[in-house]
């Protein structure tokens, strides 16, 4: 993302617009497009199970895995999340967690 900030992880995502449509059903019936909340109703996806995926380190200071990893977590409001992360959650972020699960280490 052109506005990525490594200090606070702001804009730590990327969206790609494809030149031609992809028939996801023919690729894998379990793959679905990402649904983002609208700016007029940002709470519409609070409390929703969501899949987070990536190639981040599995252990703190560890190496990156060779295969894409994923975990199911539940979304929450950014204000609720800021209580846990002491104001480190920005408007560009979607916050989620689940007990005993983590998407980064």
C-alpha positions in Angstrom: 0.0 0.0 0.0 1.5 3.4 -0.9 0.6 4.8 2.5 1.9 1.9 4.6 3.6 3.0 7.8 5.7 0.3 9.5 5.9 2.2 12.8 2.2 1.7 13.5 1.3 -0.8 10.8 -1.2 1.7 9.3 -2.4 0.6 5.9 -0.8 -2.8 6.3 -3.0 -4.3 3.5 -3.3 -4.3 -0.3 -6.3 -4.7 -2.6 -5.9 -5.8 -6.1 -8.4 -5.0 -8.9 -8.2 -7.7 -11.6 -8.3 -6.8 -15.3 -10.7 -9.7 -15.9 -13.1 -11.5 -13.6 -12.1 -14.8 -12.0 -14.6 -17.6 -11.5 -13.7 -18.4 -7.9 -16.1 -21.3 -7.8 -14.1 -23.1 -10.5 -10.8 -22.3 -8.7 -11.9 -23.5 -5.3 -15.5 -23.5 -4.0 -14.3 -22.4 -0.5 -12.8 -19.1 -1.8 -15.0 -16.1 -1.4 -14.5 -12.4 -2.2 -13.7 -10.0 0.7 -16.7 -8.0 2.0 -15.8 -4.7 3.6 -18.1 -2.6 5.8 -19.5 0.5 4.2 -18.3 3.9 5.5 -21.9 4.8 6.3 -22.3 1.6 8.5 -18.9 0.5 9.8 -20.5 -1.6 12.6 -22.2 -4.0 10.1 -19.3 -6.5 10.4 -18.7 -6.3 14.2 -18.9 -9.7 15.9 -18.5 -11.7 12.7 -16.2 -14.7 12.3 -13.5 -13.8 9.8 -10.5 -15.5 8.2 -7.2 -13.8 8.5 -4.4 -15.2 6.3 -0.8 -14.4 5.6 2.8 -15.5 5.6 3.8 -13.9 8.9 6.1 -15.5 11.4 4.7 -18.4 13.4 6.8 -17.7 16.5 8.1 -14.3 17.8 11.4 -13.7 16.0 10.9 -16.9 13.9 11.1 -17.4 10.2 8.2 -17.1 7.8 6.3 -20.3 6.8 6.5 -21.7 3.2 2.7 -22.0 3.0 -0.1 -19.5 3.5 -1.5 -19.8 7.0 -5.0 -18.8 8.2 -7.0 -18.5 11.4 -10.6 -17.7 12.2 -11.1 -14.7 14.5 -14.1 -12.5 15.4 -14.3 -8.9 14.4 -14.9 -6.1 16.8 -15.2 -2.3 16.7 -12.0 -0.3 16.5 -13.0 1.6 19.7 -13.3 -1.7 21.5 -10.0 -2.8 20.0 -8.3 0.4 21.1 -9.0 -0.5 24.7 -6.7 -3.5 24.2 -4.1 -1.8 22.0 -4.1 1.6 23.8 -5.1 3.8 20.8 -2.9 2.0 18.2 -5.8 1.1 15.9 -6.5 3.4 13.0 -9.5 3.9 10.8 -7.8 1.9 8.0 -7.7 -1.1 10.2 -10.2 -3.9 10.9 -9.7 -5.4 14.3 -10.4 -9.1 15.2 -9.4 -11.6 17.9 -10.4 -14.9 19.4 -9.1 -16.5 22.6 -5.9 -18.6 22.0 -5.7 -17.6 18.4 -3.4 -15.0 16.7 -2.7 -14.0 13.1 0.8 -12.7 13.9 3.1 -15.0 15.9 
